[in-house]
């Protein structure tokens, strides 16, 4: 049994922080730690908070933490810092996050600064979430910085994902919506007291009406025609037991609409646990997670066993003595043979 | 020999387009195609164009294509569409790109819509670049949409990477600079006729002066003090043969500064080919590429061989009969045993 397991289960601050660091860095032995924690996990509700930079995710997350704390629930926040794949330096590491919760022993805040060494951000987030689950978190919030493919992957570790939008973020932001729609369980239109909030809500309604069909930048211009489609599409899916993401307007800085947002998320959780479609989705995510873990395990084992053969192959390829595909087939065969 | 190889080498439009699609989708047999093309590659100069949405990358790419064509060089453009990891739908697929080059048989433009199935965007970009290299491109431009970790990975397939910035894109944009700095070989400050261009140039100068040390959002506020540091740091590195990225102001819509930009990129190419440091960097990238290819080959082979054992393991994990780490160790052992 890994020595940190007992410390995490006893909710010791330093042991838990060390456990987070070990799994984030994927240092040798981190899997033994995770194995030891696993029997004590499965209780936490994992909520992803994603959306474009500037949408107000941190403020909203802070409000959600406050509401959850008022309900007496233990909360952990995993803040994803997109890290340079080159230096491994965390970008927001020195930003002080959600200061007012720092003194609360039932709130644990951890920024990830993954080096992408082993499976990248999503692997790291998944494993740190497990630490917090064992630590006794009732709710783990995963807050991403942007909405890149990586960050959408991260939200797959969540049971329920909140996508935060803000009015007037322009066409380039529109273009990223297709990916967002498909990971969104609940939408927040934050800064709803600003101009353009109605248009943002309407755009989202259209996207939801189109229901996961390819929503390109062009959807924006189609929005005028889609009023009728909207209602029909959503209610048909509702009737089939499919989850249709609700849209909540809020002003996080004033704590307006945030309690309602949490209520929407709770309904999503109930849907996941209480319906066949929800259970199917949980099973699907578990399956994906296993595949990702398998991929990391394969790579780690192959690198350990093949060692310098990989360097030799790289040299041969750069001298154009062999193509990289044949070189890798030979390495795979060698890995399997011995 | 894969039947499409001859068509690509003969520069047939349809065969080349099909070859791109096959490798982008990683359909069975795509590796045989790549093996056949490999002996005919290694000639193209691969240039990455990245930067935040709204910085004007597409317009700038278009200008670079025009300059390259004037020099009589054959050009391919790989436009990266960030794709939902869920639906696989391309977001910008229906945007018409760089229309004026469409009729030119010596310009090939291809949008990637990778499903992320096998190694994701960077794998797909790398392989499509190989198709264009064999097709006879003198220059392949890879244009990304944003600057997420994924997109920075994509630029690793490039020999030379151009990072496009624009004035006044706010603090959230600042936060992503750390990753950008480390992949940048040349900086373009586009829209240089707009207010704030001087500040953007100054910020970049500071970042370059800090020379790849952790550049956090805080670097922005340090910029006033860093004037002296700037010059000293950069010249010391120059003296050591290290490449220090130049900054070029331009206005892509008016074609101002774009010829100079291309000249900077050419100097970077000469540095890569003519110096020890440049050659070391090429070797390092080749090594990374091999590791990425190996990872994909391992996963593909394991999925093919393990088949339903992966499903069974996922079920056991979701029933909490075993932890995912032990389950994956058993799968790896089984893969190696037979």
HADDOCK unambig.tbl for C-alpha pairs under 7 A between the chains (distance, minus, plus):
assign (segid A and resid 31 and name CA) (segid B and resid 325 and name CA) 6.52 0.50 0.50
assign (segid A and resid 35 and name CA) (segid B and resid 323 and name CA) 6.23 0.50 0.50
assign (segid A and resid 35 and name CA) (segid B and resid 325 and name CA) 6.50 0.50 0.50
assign (segid A and resid 38 and name CA) (segid B and resid 323 and name CA) 6.16 0.50 0.50
assign (segid A and resid 53 and name CA) (segid B and resid 172 and name CA) 5.88 0.50 0.50
assign (segid A and resid 54 and name CA) (segid B and resid 172 and name CA) 6.49 0.50 0.50
assign (segid A and resid 82 and name CA) (segid B and resid 149 and name CA) 6.92 0.50 0.50
assign (segid A and resid 83 and name CA) (segid B and resid 179 and name CA) 6.73 0.50 0.50
assign (segid A and resid 84 and name CA) (segid B and resid 149 and name CA) 6.89 0.50 0.50
assign (segid A and resid 84 and name CA) (segid B and resid 178 and name CA) 6.34 0.50 0.50
assign (segid A and resid 84 and name CA) (segid B and resid 179 and name CA) 4.11 0.50 0.50
assign (segid A and resid 85 and name CA) (segid B and resid 149 and name CA) 6.70 0.50 0.50
assign (segid A and resid 85 and name CA) (segid B and resid 179 and name CA) 6.92 0.50 0.50
assign (segid A and resid 86 and name CA) (segid B and resid 182 and name CA) 6.45 0.50 0.50
assign (segid A and resid 89 and name CA) (segid B and resid 214 and name CA) 5.71 0.50 0.50
assign (segid A and resid 91 and name CA) (segid B and resid 175 and name CA) 6.51 0.50 0.50
assign (segid A and resid 91 and name CA) (segid B and resid 178 and name CA) 6.74 0.50 0.50
assign (segid A and resid 91 and name CA) (segid B and resid 216 and name CA) 4.92 0.50 0.50
assign (segid A and resid 91 and name CA) (segid B and resid 217 and name CA) 6.80 0.50 0.50
assign (segid A and resid 92 and name CA) (segid B and resid 216 and name CA) 6.49 0.50 0.50
assign (segid A and resid 92 and name CA) (segid B and resid 217 and name CA) 6.89 0.50 0.50
assign (segid A and resid 148 and name CA) (segid B and resid 148 and name CA) 5.51 0.50 0.50
assign (segid A and resid 149 and name CA) (segid B and resid 82 and name CA) 6.97 0.50 0.50
assign (segid A and resid 149 and name CA) (segid B and resid 84 and name CA) 6.92 0.50 0.50
assign (segid A and resid 149 and name CA) (segid B and resid 85 and name CA) 6.67 0.50 0.50
assign (segid A and resid 149 and name CA) (segid B and resid 150 and name CA) 6.94 0.50 0.50
assign (segid A and resid 150 and name CA) (segid B and resid 149 and name CA) 6.99 0.50 0.50
assign (segid A and resid 150 and name CA) (segid B and resid 150 and name CA) 6.61 0.50 0.50
assign (segid A and resid 172 and name CA) (segid B and resid 53 and name CA) 5.83 0.50 0.50
assign (segid A and resid 172 and name CA) (segid B and resid 54 and name CA) 6.53 0.50 0.50
assign (segid A and resid 175 and name CA) (segid B and resid 91 and name CA) 6.46 0.50 0.50
assign (segid A and resid 178 and name CA) (segid B and resid 84 and name CA) 6.29 0.50 0.50
assign (segid A and resid 178 and name CA) (segid B and resid 91 and name CA) 6.75 0.50 0.50
assign (segid A and resid 179 and name CA) (segid B and resid 83 and name CA) 6.66 0.50 0.50
assign (segid A and resid 179 and name CA) (segid B and resid 84 and name CA) 4.04 0.50 0.50
assign (segid A and resid 179 and name CA) (segid B and resid 85 and name CA) 6.88 0.50 0.50
assign (segid A and resid 182 and name CA) (segid B and resid 86 and name CA) 6.50 0.50 0.50
assign (segid A and resid 214 and name CA) (segid B and resid 89 and name CA) 5.62 0.50 0.50
assign (segid A and resid 216 and name CA) (segid B and resid 91 and name CA) 4.85 0.50 0.50
assign (segid A and resid 216 and name CA) (segid B and resid 92 and name CA) 6.39 0.50 0.50
assign (segid A and resid 217 and name CA) (segid B and resid 91 and name CA) 6.75 0.50 0.50
assign (segid A and resid 217 and name CA) (segid B and resid 92 and name CA) 6.78 0.50 0.50
assign (segid A and resid 286 and name CA) (segid B and resid 314 and name CA) 6.53 0.50 0.50
assign (segid A and resid 286 and name CA) (segid B and resid 318 and name CA) 6.39 0.50 0.50
assign (segid A and resid 287 and name CA) (segid B and resid 314 and name CA) 5.08 0.50 0.50
assign (segid A and resid 290 and name CA) (segid B and resid 314 and name CA) 5.91 0.50 0.50
assign (segid A and resid 290 and name CA) (segid B and resid 324 and name CA) 6.34 0.50 0.50
assign (segid A and resid 293 and name CA) (segid B and resid 328 and name CA) 6.77 0.50 0.50
assign (segid A and resid 294 and name CA) (segid B and resid 328 and name CA) 5.12 0.50 0.50
assign (segid A and resid 295 and name CA) (segid B and resid 299 and name CA) 6.01 0.50 0.50
assign (segid A and resid 297 and name CA) (segid B and resid 328 and name CA) 6.62 0.50 0.50
assign (segid A and resid 297 and name CA) (segid B and resid 329 and name CA) 6.86 0.50 0.50
assign (segid A and resid 298 and name CA) (segid B and resid 332 and name CA) 6.14 0.50 0.50
assign (segid A and resid 299 and name CA) (segid B and resid 295 and name CA) 6.02 0.50 0.50
assign (segid A and resid 314 and name CA) (segid B and resid 286 and name CA) 6.56 0.50 0.50
assign (segid A and resid 314 and name CA) (segid B and resid 287 and name CA) 5.10 0.50 0.50
assign (segid A and resid 314 and name CA) (segid B and resid 290 and name CA) 5.91 0.50 0.50
assign (segid A and resid 318 and name CA) (segid B and resid 286 and name CA) 6.41 0.50 0.50
assign (segid A and resid 323 and name CA) (segid B and resid 35 and name CA) 6.20 0.50 0.50
assign (segid A and resid 323 and name CA) (segid B and resid 38 and name CA) 6.14 0.50 0.50
assign (segid A and resid 324 and name CA) (segid B and resid 290 and name CA) 6.37 0.50 0.50
assign (segid A and resid 325 and name CA) (segid B and resid 31 and name CA) 6.52 0.50 0.50
assign (segid A and resid 325 and name CA) (segid B and resid 35 and name CA) 6.49 0.50 0.50
assign (segid A and resid 328 and name CA) (segid B and resid 293 and name CA) 6.77 0.50 0.50
assign (segid A and resid 328 and name CA) (segid B and resid 294 and name CA) 5.12 0.50 0.50
assign (segid A and resid 328 and name CA) (segid B and resid 297 and name CA) 6.60 0.50 0.50
assign (segid A and resid 329 and name CA) (segid B and resid 297 and name CA) 6.85 0.50 0.50
assign (segid A and resid 332 and name CA) (segid B and resid 298 and name CA) 6.15 0.50 0.50
assign (segid A and resid 336 and name CA) (segid B and resid 336 and name CA) 4.38 0.50 0.50
assign (segid A and resid 336 and name CA) (segid B and resid 337 and name CA) 6.92 0.50 0.50
assign (segid A and resid 337 and name CA) (segid B and resid 336 and name CA) 6.93 0.50 0.50
